[in-house]
Amino acid sequence: MVLPFVRELLADLEHSEAFERVRRHLSGGTGRRRVSGLTFTARALYLPYFVRAAQAPCVIIVADNKAAEALQAAVVSACELTGALSADSVLRLPAHDVLPFENLSPHPEIQETRAATLWKIATNQARLVIAPVEAACMRLFSRDYYRALTLHLKIGEEYMPDMLVEHLLSVGYTKVDVVEMPGQVTLRGGILDIYSPEMDRPVRIDFFGDEIESIRRFDPDTQRSASTLDHALLLPSPKHQSPTSSSPPSTPVSPAQAPQAQPWKAAKSPPNS
């Protein structure tokens, strides 16, 4: 908890003449304004105020992943101190730690962070995104693409488990015998285990026929079920984060078609007349 007098002290940052000039410029939304002379700590404190003054999502470009990680941690702390922005809306979009033609996969943690950040950008949950130059230069799909590939499963809804798994495999998940890492899925009878990149733990979905009967978190080490949930949000796997110039997706999901074309969702029988 932040003491009230601390926020009162930090609120004076918005009352300086220099900040007021920048605020008026940002609220106008035109041209560029150079802001210099800020230390690392001062930059982290002022950025939430700048974003709030701009009244629009902002992107901060930094040199590399290390700089992005350090700045995000500082800005999140500043948000908690000042209350100028929600700390959850300050995101980091890391660059891959391998070169495009090295035939190597980026570190799983980087891919998970990218998947979660891109989904939050697509669903308007991002206020400030901190990205290295390399990440900012990468090609991405449209926002509707990421939004359409996300599934929101709820207890009581009806899905065809086999076709649901086929959809998850088509958006980058890997089918395994035991789910232990993000991006993995397995189906055993009427039990679906899945580890979405946004989750801190995987979830176990029990089906009764085609109906979702329960959703529970489980420990990936012991495989024991834990707390129950009302819903589960399944993001596309990191493999579906960005197109490549050599192999763009042949048939990307159309946002106009996605709501209608859901082969994994079971059709309910019409009521008897």
C-alpha positions as CSV (number, residue, x, y, z in Angstrom):
1,M,0.0,0.0,0.0
2,V,1.3,3.5,-0.9
3,L,0.9,6.1,1.8
4,P,-1.3,9.0,0.8
5,F,1.3,11.7,1.5
6,V,3.7,9.9,-1.0
7,R,1.2,10.3,-3.8
8,E,0.6,13.9,-2.8
9,L,4.3,14.6,-3.1
10,L,4.6,12.9,-6.5
11,A,1.5,14.7,-7.8
12,D,3.6,17.9,-7.8
13,L,5.4,16.4,-10.9
14,E,2.3,17.4,-13.0
15,H,2.3,21.0,-11.8
16,S,5.7,22.1,-13.1
17,E,5.8,24.6,-16.0
18,A,8.0,22.3,-18.2
19,F,5.5,19.4,-17.7
20,E,2.6,21.6,-18.6
21,R,4.2,22.6,-21.9
22,V,4.7,18.9,-22.8
23,R,1.1,18.1,-21.6
24,R,-0.4,20.7,-23.9
25,H,1.6,19.4,-26.8
26,L,0.7,15.8,-26.2
27,S,-3.0,16.5,-25.8
28,G,-2.9,18.2,-29.2
29,G,-1.6,15.0,-30.8
30,T,0.4,16.8,-33.5
31,G,4.1,17.2,-34.3
32,R,7.0,16.2,-32.1
33,R,8.3,17.5,-28.8
34,R,11.8,16.8,-27.5
35,V,12.0,16.1,-23.8
36,S,15.6,15.9,-22.5
37,G,17.5,16.2,-19.2
38,L,15.7,13.3,-17.5
39,T,17.6,10.7,-15.5
40,F,16.5,7.1,-15.7
41,T,14.4,7.4,-12.5
42,A,12.8,10.7,-13.6
43,R,12.0,9.2,-17.0
44,A,10.2,6.3,-15.3
45,L,8.2,8.6,-13.0
46,Y,7.1,11.0,-15.8
47,L,6.3,8.4,-18.5
48,P,2.9,7.4,-16.9
49,Y,2.0,11.1,-16.7
50,F,3.0,11.6,-20.3
51,V,0.8,8.6,-21.4
52,R,-2.1,9.9,-19.4
53,A,-1.7,13.4,-21.0
54,A,-1.6,11.9,-24.5
55,Q,-4.9,10.1,-23.9
56,A,-3.8,7.4,-26.3
57,P,-1.7,4.2,-26.2
58,C,2.0,4.9,-26.5
59,V,5.1,2.9,-27.5
60,I,8.6,3.5,-26.0
61,I,11.5,2.4,-28.2
62,V,14.7,1.3,-26.3
63,A,18.0,-0.2,-27.4
64,D,17.6,-3.9,-26.4
65,N,15.7,-6.4,-24.3
66,K,17.8,-5.6,-21.2
67,A,16.9,-1.9,-21.4
68,A,13.2,-2.8,-22.0
69,E,13.1,-5.1,-19.0
70,A,14.8,-2.5,-16.7
71,L,12.5,0.4,-17.9
72,Q,9.3,-1.7,-17.5
73,A,10.2,-2.6,-13.9
74,A,10.9,1.1,-13.1
75,V,7.7,2.3,-14.8
76,V,5.5,-0.3,-13.1
77,S,6.9,0.8,-9.8
78,A,6.2,4.4,-10.7
79,C,2.6,3.5,-11.6
80,E,2.1,1.9,-8.2
81,L,3.5,5.0,-6.5
82,T,1.7,7.7,-8.5
83,G,-1.5,5.9,-9.6
84,A,-1.2,7.7,-13.0
85,L,-1.6,4.4,-14.9
86,S,-2.6,0.9,-14.1
87,A,0.5,-1.2,-13.7
88,D,-1.1,-4.0,-15.7
89,S,-1.3,-1.8,-18.8
90,V,2.5,-1.3,-18.9
91,L,3.7,-4.0,-21.2
92,R,7.0,-5.2,-22.7
93,L,7.3,-6.6,-26.2
94,P,10.7,-8.3,-26.3
95,A,12.7,-9.0,-29.4
96,H,13.8,-12.5,-30.3
97,D,17.1,-13.6,-28.9
98,V,18.1,-15.4,-32.0
99,L,18.8,-14.2,-35.6
100,P,16.1,-14.9,-38.2
101,F,18.2,-17.4,-40.2
102,E,19.9,-19.3,-37.4
103,N,17.3,-22.0,-37.5
104,L,16.9,-21.8,-33.7
105,S,13.8,-21.1,-31.6
106,P,13.7,-18.0,-29.3
107,H,13.7,-18.6,-25.5
108,P,10.3,-19.8,-24.3
109,E,9.9,-17.0,-21.8
110,I,10.4,-14.4,-24.6
111,Q,7.8,-16.1,-26.8
112,E,5.3,-16.3,-23.9
113,T,5.8,-12.6,-23.1
114,R,5.3,-11.7,-26.8
115,A,2.2,-13.8,-27.1
116,A,0.6,-12.2,-24.0
117,T,1.6,-8.6,-25.0
118,L,0.3,-9.0,-28.5
119,W,-3.0,-10.2,-27.3
120,K,-3.4,-7.3,-24.8
121,I,-2.5,-4.9,-27.6
122,A,-5.1,-6.4,-29.9
123,T,-7.8,-6.2,-27.1
124,N,-7.0,-2.6,-26.2
125,Q,-5.6,-3.5,-22.8
126,A,-2.2,-1.8,-23.4
127,R,-1.6,1.8,-22.5
128,L,2.2,1.8,-22.6
129,V,4.3,-0.7,-24.6
130,I,8.1,-0.8,-24.2
131,A,9.9,-2.5,-27.1
132,P,13.5,-2.7,-28.3
133,V,14.2,-1.4,-31.8
134,E,14.4,-4.9,-33.2
135,A,10.9,-5.8,-31.9
136,A,9.4,-2.6,-33.2
137,C,10.7,-3.4,-36.7
138,M,9.2,-6.9,-36.9
139,R,6.2,-7.5,-39.1
140,L,3.0,-8.4,-37.3
141,F,-0.4,-9.6,-38.2
142,S,-3.4,-7.3,-37.9
143,R,-5.0,-6.8,-34.5
144,D,-8.1,-8.7,-35.6
145,Y,-5.9,-11.8,-36.4
146,Y,-4.7,-12.2,-32.8
147,R,-8.2,-11.3,-31.4
148,A,-9.9,-14.0,-33.6
149,L,-7.5,-16.8,-32.6
150,T,-8.2,-16.4,-28.9
151,L,-10.7,-18.7,-27.2
152,H,-12.7,-17.9,-24.0
153,L,-14.1,-21.1,-22.6
154,K,-16.7,-21.1,-19.9
155,I,-18.4,-23.8,-17.8
156,G,-21.6,-25.0,-19.3
157,E,-20.6,-24.2,-22.9
158,E,-20.5,-27.0,-25.5
159,Y,-17.5,-27.8,-27.7
160,M,-16.4,-30.8,-29.6
161,P,-13.1,-31.7,-27.7
162,D,-11.4,-33.4,-30.7
163,M,-12.0,-30.4,-33.0
164,L,-11.1,-28.0,-30.3
165,V,-7.7,-29.7,-30.0
166,E,-7.4,-29.5,-33.8
167,H,-8.0,-25.7,-33.6
168,L,-5.4,-25.3,-30.9
169,L,-2.8,-27.2,-32.9
170,S,-3.6,-25.0,-35.9
171,V,-2.7,-21.9,-33.8
172,G,0.6,-23.2,-32.7
173,Y,0.1,-25.5,-29.7
174,T,2.0,-28.8,-29.5
175,K,0.3,-32.0,-28.6
176,V,2.1,-34.0,-25.9
177,D,1.5,-36.8,-23.5
178,V,1.9,-34.7,-20.3
179,V,1.4,-30.9,-20.3
180,E,4.3,-29.2,-18.5
181,M,5.2,-26.1,-20.5
182,P,3.2,-23.2,-22.0
183,G,2.0,-23.9,-25.5
184,Q,1.2,-27.6,-24.8
185,V,-2.1,-29.5,-25.0
186,T,-3.3,-33.1,-24.5
187,L,-6.7,-34.8,-24.6
188,R,-7.3,-38.0,-22.6
189,G,-10.9,-39.1,-23.0
190,G,-13.0,-36.2,-21.8
191,I,-10.2,-34.4,-20.0
192,L,-8.4,-31.6,-21.8
193,D,-5.1,-30.3,-20.3
194,I,-3.8,-27.0,-21.8
195,Y,-1.1,-24.4,-20.9
196,S,-1.9,-21.0,-22.4
197,P,1.0,-18.5,-22.6
198,E,-0.9,-16.0,-20.4
199,M,-1.5,-18.5,-17.5
200,D,0.7,-18.9,-14.5
201,R,-0.4,-22.5,-14.4
202,P,-2.1,-24.9,-16.9
203,V,-5.8,-25.8,-16.7
204,R,-7.7,-29.0,-16.8
205,I,-11.0,-29.0,-18.5
206,D,-13.5,-31.8,-17.8
207,F,-16.1,-32.5,-20.5
208,F,-19.4,-34.4,-20.0
209,G,-20.0,-35.3,-23.6
210,D,-19.5,-32.0,-25.3
211,E,-20.3,-29.8,-22.3
212,I,-17.6,-28.2,-20.1
213,E,-18.3,-29.6,-16.7
214,S,-15.4,-28.1,-14.7
215,I,-12.2,-26.0,-15.2
216,R,-9.4,-26.4,-12.7
217,R,-5.8,-25.2,-12.4
218,F,-3.2,-28.0,-11.9
219,D,0.4,-28.2,-10.9
220,P,2.6,-29.1,-13.9
221,D,5.1,-30.9,-11.7
222,T,2.7,-33.1,-9.7
223,Q,-0.2,-33.0,-12.2
224,R,-2.6,-32.6,-9.3
225,S,-5.6,-30.4,-9.7
226,A,-6.0,-27.3,-7.5
227,S,-8.4,-24.4,-7.5
228,T,-11.4,-24.2,-9.7
229,L,-12.2,-21.5,-12.3
230,D,-15.4,-20.3,-14.1
231,H,-13.6,-19.7,-17.4
232,A,-10.3,-20.1,-19.2
233,L,-8.7,-17.7,-21.7
234,L,-6.6,-19.6,-24.3
235,L,-4.2,-17.4,-26.3
236,P,-2.6,-18.4,-29.6
237,S,0.8,-20.0,-29.1
238,P,3.9,-17.9,-29.6
239,K,4.4,-19.7,-33.0
240,H,1.6,-17.6,-34.4
241,Q,3.0,-14.2,-33.2
242,S,4.4,-12.7,-36.4
243,P,4.6,-13.4,-40.1
244,T,7.8,-13.9,-41.9
245,S,8.7,-12.4,-45.2
246,S,9.6,-15.8,-46.6
247,S,6.4,-17.6,-45.5
248,P,3.4,-15.5,-44.8
249,P,0.3,-17.3,-43.7
250,S,-1.5,-18.7,-46.6
251,T,-5.0,-18.4,-45.3
252,P,-5.1,-16.2,-42.2
253,V,-8.3,-16.2,-40.1
254,S,-10.6,-13.5,-41.2
255,P,-12.1,-11.5,-38.3
256,A,-15.4,-11.5,-40.3
257,Q,-15.4,-15.2,-40.7
258,A,-14.0,-16.2,-37.3
259,P,-17.2,-15.8,-35.2
260,Q,-19.3,-17.8,-37.7
261,A,-16.7,-20.5,-38.6
262,Q,-16.1,-22.3,-35.3
263,P,-16.0,-26.0,-36.1
264,W,-14.9,-26.9,-32.6
265,K,-18.1,-25.5,-31.0
266,A,-21.0,-27.9,-30.7
267,A,-24.3,-27.0,-32.2
268,K,-27.2,-27.2,-29.8
269,S,-30.3,-29.1,-30.9
270,P,-33.3,-26.9,-31.4
271,P,-36.0,-27.1,-28.7
272,N,-38.9,-29.4,-29.3
273,S,-42.0,-27.6,-30.5
